[in-house]
């Protein structure tokens, strides 16, 4: 969790709030890829795209 807190501190101090949507998008995409490859729900995720 220290990485997440350091990242938020960096965004707050450097005023780089535009990076937040990019980071969230990458995290969501990574979670979808992990779910899609490891479970039966993968077939349903692939039909969305």
N, C-alpha and C positions, 0 to 999 in steps of 0.2 A: 504494500500500500504506500510505501514511501515514494515509489516512482510516480504514482498518481498524484500525490500531494505536491511533489516537486514540480510536476508538469503544470498543475494548476497555479502554483506560485509563480512559475515562469510566465504563464499566460497573463497573470494579473500584473506583475511587475513590468513586463515588456509591452503591455497593451496589445497583445497579439490575439485578440478574441476571434479573429477570422479563422484561426487554426482549429478552433473547437469543432465546427461542423465537419471538417475534414477528418479529424481524429475519430469522431463518433461514427462517421460513415465507414471508415476502415475497420473499426471494431465490430460494427453490425455485419459487415460483409464477411469478416473472419468467422464470426459466430455462425452465420448461415452456412458457410462452407464446412465447418466442423459438424454441424447438425446434419447437413446433407450427405456427408460421406459416411457417417457412423450410425444411421438409423433408418428405419423404414419410412420416416417422414421425408426422406430425401427425394422420393418420387414426387411428392406433393410440392416441394420447394422448386424442383426443376420445372414443373409445369407452369409456375408463376413467371418464369423468365423465358 
